[in-house]
Amino acid sequence: MSATSRVLRSFAFAAVSSGLFLSACGGEAASAASAEDAGDFVVRPALLETDTYTELAQQLSEDRWLEDVADTLNASLKLPADIGIRFAECGQSNAFYLPGEREIQMCLELFDGEREVFAAYFETEQEIEDAVAGSFHWTIFHEVGHALVDVLEIPVTGREEDTADSLAAWWLIDGEGGEASTISAALSFYTDPSQAGEIDDSQYAGYHSFGQQRYYTLACLVYGSNPDGYAYLLEEEWLTEERAQYCPADFERLSASWYALLAPHLKE
């Protein structure tokens, strides 16, 4: 098993812990309303256009990484319909939720794209692989956020991309070891101000928050979940003092909101 696969496997186990925690803590709230359980997250075969990623896709399938994530979600959530999840060769470093097909596609190119990003921050290959795996894992739960908004008809009052970010952060931070994934994702969005360049109208009009905003928001949520345990995020200036003072309340509010939104859909 490759170093990347070993790390991915460890993150999958962290997700299992997270899912069980959600199910247990959400039991009382879920009893107030019941939702139909007629669907599951279903892992589908990889979509490959060339032979470039055949070996990686096969290795990830053998390690049951997507299967473990699907099992976690299925143990925690009641769905009215199936949601597919698969690896795909997309031609770009990205990930998608396709509402017409009710399917999450995780692009295999993400590994190369994220590895290039994290090579600028870490010196050892293992540190880079750990960060790549963590960010990739967070991205899956971001796409799960889009899927749940669609299938469960979760109300959204702002950008849906921000909602998906918040679901991924909350689910992982609430579980065992998921904070590392969220911190890796935050770092992947960071842009050195000296290299940021000009911002044009297309970026202001974009569907996502700016990368720098996503970086600070994710760092804030991790810090807010445990200010003592993550004091280094403030000490090492991942956050400003001004922003940090609001982070505990932000995380508490986020957690309460997602429990309320998912309560009818959590398995007891």
C-alpha positions as CSV (number, residue, x, y, z in Angstrom):
1,M,0.0,0.0,0.0
2,S,1.3,3.4,-0.9
3,A,2.0,6.2,1.6
4,T,-0.9,8.2,0.1
5,S,-3.2,5.2,0.5
6,R,-2.2,4.6,4.1
7,V,-2.9,8.2,5.0
8,L,-6.3,8.1,3.1
9,R,-7.2,5.0,5.1
10,S,-6.5,6.8,8.4
11,F,-8.7,9.7,7.4
12,A,-11.5,7.3,6.5
13,F,-11.4,5.8,9.9
14,A,-11.6,9.3,11.4
15,A,-14.7,9.9,9.3
16,V,-16.2,6.7,10.7
17,S,-15.7,8.0,14.3
18,S,-17.2,11.3,13.2
19,G,-20.3,9.7,11.8
20,L,-20.9,7.6,14.9
21,F,-20.5,10.7,17.1
22,L,-23.1,12.5,15.0
23,S,-25.6,9.7,15.2
24,A,-25.3,9.4,18.9
25,C,-25.4,13.1,19.7
26,G,-28.3,13.7,17.3
27,G,-30.5,11.0,18.6
28,E,-32.7,13.1,20.8
29,A,-33.2,15.8,18.2
30,A,-33.9,13.3,15.5
31,S,-36.7,11.7,17.5
32,A,-38.7,15.0,17.2
33,A,-39.3,14.3,13.4
34,S,-38.8,11.3,11.2
35,A,-37.6,11.2,7.6
36,E,-37.9,8.4,5.1
37,D,-34.9,6.2,4.7
38,A,-35.1,5.0,1.2
39,G,-31.6,5.7,-0.1
40,D,-27.9,5.4,0.5
41,F,-24.6,6.8,-0.6
42,V,-23.5,4.3,-3.2
43,V,-20.0,4.0,-4.5
44,R,-19.9,3.7,-8.3
45,P,-17.0,2.6,-10.6
46,A,-14.4,5.1,-11.5
47,L,-14.8,7.0,-14.7
48,L,-11.5,6.9,-16.6
49,E,-10.8,8.6,-19.9
50,T,-7.2,7.3,-20.2
51,D,-4.8,4.9,-18.5
52,T,-3.1,7.7,-16.5
53,Y,-5.0,7.1,-13.3
54,T,-5.9,3.5,-13.7
55,E,-3.4,2.3,-11.0
56,L,-4.4,5.0,-8.5
57,A,-8.1,4.4,-9.0
58,Q,-7.6,0.6,-8.5
59,Q,-5.5,1.1,-5.4
60,L,-8.1,3.5,-3.8
61,S,-10.9,1.0,-4.6
62,E,-9.0,-1.9,-3.1
63,D,-8.4,0.2,0.0
64,R,-12.2,0.8,0.2
65,W,-11.6,4.5,0.9
66,L,-14.8,5.7,-0.8
67,E,-16.7,2.7,0.6
68,D,-15.6,3.6,4.2
69,V,-16.8,7.2,3.7
70,A,-20.1,5.9,2.3
71,D,-20.5,3.5,5.2
72,T,-20.0,6.4,7.6
73,L,-22.6,8.5,6.0
74,N,-25.1,5.7,5.7
75,A,-24.7,4.8,9.3
76,S,-25.6,8.4,10.3
77,L,-28.1,9.7,7.7
78,K,-31.5,8.8,6.4
79,L,-31.8,9.6,2.7
80,P,-34.9,9.7,0.5
81,A,-32.9,8.6,-2.6
82,D,-29.5,7.2,-3.5
83,I,-26.5,9.5,-3.9
84,G,-23.7,8.2,-6.0
85,I,-20.0,8.9,-5.2
86,R,-17.1,7.9,-7.5
87,F,-13.6,8.8,-8.6
88,A,-13.4,10.3,-12.1
89,E,-10.8,11.6,-14.5
90,C,-12.0,15.1,-15.1
91,G,-9.2,16.9,-16.9
92,Q,-8.8,19.3,-14.1
93,S,-8.0,19.4,-10.3
94,N,-11.6,19.7,-9.0
95,A,-14.6,17.9,-7.6
96,F,-18.3,18.1,-8.5
97,Y,-21.8,17.3,-7.3
98,L,-24.1,16.7,-10.3
99,P,-27.7,17.3,-9.2
100,G,-29.2,15.8,-12.3
101,E,-27.5,12.5,-11.7
102,R,-27.4,12.8,-7.9
103,E,-23.7,12.0,-8.0
104,I,-20.5,13.2,-6.4
105,Q,-17.4,13.0,-8.7
106,M,-14.0,13.3,-7.0
107,C,-11.4,14.1,-9.7
108,L,-8.3,12.0,-9.5
109,E,-6.3,15.0,-10.7
110,L,-6.8,16.5,-7.3
111,F,-3.9,14.5,-6.0
112,D,-1.5,16.1,-8.4
113,G,-3.0,19.6,-8.0
114,E,-2.9,19.5,-4.3
115,R,0.5,18.0,-4.1
116,E,1.8,21.0,-6.1
117,V,0.1,23.4,-3.7
118,F,1.4,21.7,-0.5
119,A,5.0,21.3,-1.9
120,A,5.4,25.0,-1.3
121,Y,4.6,24.6,2.4
122,F,6.2,21.3,3.5
123,E,9.7,19.9,3.1
124,T,9.2,16.1,3.5
125,E,7.2,13.9,1.1
126,Q,5.3,12.5,4.1
127,E,4.1,15.9,5.2
128,I,3.0,16.7,1.6
129,E,1.1,13.4,1.3
130,D,-0.6,13.9,4.7
131,A,-1.8,17.4,3.7
132,V,-2.9,16.2,0.2
133,A,-4.9,13.4,1.8
134,G,-6.4,15.6,4.4
135,S,-7.5,18.3,1.9
136,F,-8.9,15.6,-0.5
137,H,-10.9,14.1,2.4
138,W,-12.3,17.6,3.3
139,T,-13.3,18.1,-0.3
140,I,-15.4,14.9,-0.3
141,F,-17.4,16.3,2.6
142,H,-17.8,19.6,0.9
143,E,-19.4,17.8,-2.0
144,V,-21.5,15.9,0.4
145,G,-22.8,19.2,1.6
146,H,-24.0,20.1,-1.9
147,A,-25.6,16.7,-2.2
148,L,-27.5,17.1,1.1
149,V,-28.7,20.6,0.2
150,D,-30.1,19.1,-3.0
151,V,-31.6,15.7,-1.8
152,L,-32.7,16.8,1.7
153,E,-33.8,20.2,0.4
154,I,-31.9,21.9,3.2
155,P,-32.6,25.7,3.1
156,V,-29.7,28.0,2.1
157,T,-29.7,31.7,2.9
158,G,-26.4,32.6,1.3
159,R,-23.9,31.1,-1.1
160,E,-24.4,27.3,-1.4
161,E,-20.6,27.0,-1.6
162,D,-20.3,28.6,1.8
163,T,-22.9,26.2,3.2
164,A,-21.0,23.2,1.7
165,D,-17.8,24.5,3.3
166,S,-19.5,24.8,6.7
167,L,-20.9,21.2,6.5
168,A,-17.5,19.7,5.7
169,A,-15.8,21.7,8.5
170,W,-18.5,20.9,11.1
171,W,-18.7,17.2,10.3
172,L,-15.0,16.7,10.4
173,I,-14.2,18.9,13.4
174,D,-16.9,17.2,15.4
175,G,-15.2,13.9,14.8
176,E,-11.9,12.3,15.8
177,G,-9.0,13.7,13.8
178,G,-11.0,15.7,11.3
179,E,-9.5,19.0,12.4
180,A,-6.3,18.0,10.5
181,S,-8.3,17.6,7.3
182,T,-9.9,21.0,7.8
183,I,-6.6,22.7,8.5
184,S,-5.1,21.2,5.4
185,A,-8.1,22.4,3.4
186,A,-7.6,25.9,4.9
187,L,-4.0,26.0,3.8
188,S,-4.9,24.9,0.3
189,F,-7.0,28.1,0.0
190,Y,-4.3,30.4,1.3
191,T,-2.7,32.9,-1.1
192,D,0.3,34.9,-0.1
193,P,-0.8,38.6,-0.4
194,S,2.4,39.4,-2.2
195,Q,1.4,36.9,-4.9
196,A,-2.3,37.5,-5.0
197,G,-2.3,39.9,-8.0
198,E,-5.2,42.0,-9.1
199,I,-8.8,41.0,-8.5
200,D,-11.1,41.5,-11.4
201,D,-14.9,41.7,-11.7
202,S,-15.2,38.0,-12.6
203,Q,-13.7,37.1,-9.2
204,Y,-16.0,39.4,-7.4
205,A,-18.9,37.9,-9.2
206,G,-17.8,34.4,-8.6
207,Y,-19.8,31.7,-6.9
208,H,-17.2,30.9,-4.2
209,S,-15.9,33.1,-1.5
210,F,-12.3,34.2,-2.1
211,G,-9.7,31.6,-1.2
212,Q,-8.3,33.8,1.5
213,Q,-11.8,34.2,3.1
214,R,-12.2,30.4,3.0
215,Y,-8.8,30.0,4.6
216,Y,-9.6,32.3,7.5
217,T,-13.1,30.9,8.0
218,L,-11.9,27.3,8.3
219,A,-9.0,28.2,10.6
220,C,-11.5,30.1,12.7
221,L,-13.8,27.2,13.0
222,V,-11.0,24.8,14.1
223,Y,-9.7,27.3,16.6
224,G,-13.3,28.0,17.9
225,S,-13.9,24.3,18.5
226,N,-11.1,24.2,21.0
227,P,-9.3,27.5,21.7
228,D,-6.9,25.9,24.1
229,G,-6.1,23.0,22.0
230,Y,-5.6,25.1,18.9
231,A,-4.0,28.1,20.5
232,Y,-1.1,27.8,18.0
233,L,-3.4,28.9,15.2
234,L,-3.5,32.3,16.9
235,E,0.1,32.3,18.1
236,E,1.4,31.5,14.6
237,E,-0.9,34.1,13.1
238,W,-3.2,31.8,11.2
239,L,-5.9,34.2,12.6
240,T,-6.0,37.7,13.7
241,E,-6.8,38.6,17.4
242,E,-9.9,40.4,16.2
243,R,-11.3,37.4,14.3
244,A,-10.3,34.9,16.9
245,Q,-12.4,36.3,19.6
246,Y,-15.6,35.5,17.6
247,C,-14.5,32.0,16.6
248,P,-15.9,30.0,19.6
249,A,-19.3,31.5,19.2
250,D,-19.1,30.9,15.4
251,F,-18.4,27.2,15.9
252,E,-21.1,26.8,18.5
253,R,-23.6,28.5,16.3
254,L,-22.5,26.4,13.3
255,S,-22.8,23.2,15.3
256,A,-26.3,24.0,16.6
257,S,-27.5,25.0,13.1
258,W,-26.3,21.8,11.4
259,Y,-27.7,19.6,14.2
260,A,-31.1,21.4,13.8
261,L,-31.0,21.1,10.0
262,L,-30.1,17.4,10.0
263,A,-32.1,16.4,13.0
264,P,-35.0,14.8,11.0
265,H,-32.4,12.9,8.9
266,L,-30.1,11.5,11.6
267,K,-30.4,7.8,12.5
268,E,-30.8,7.1,16.2
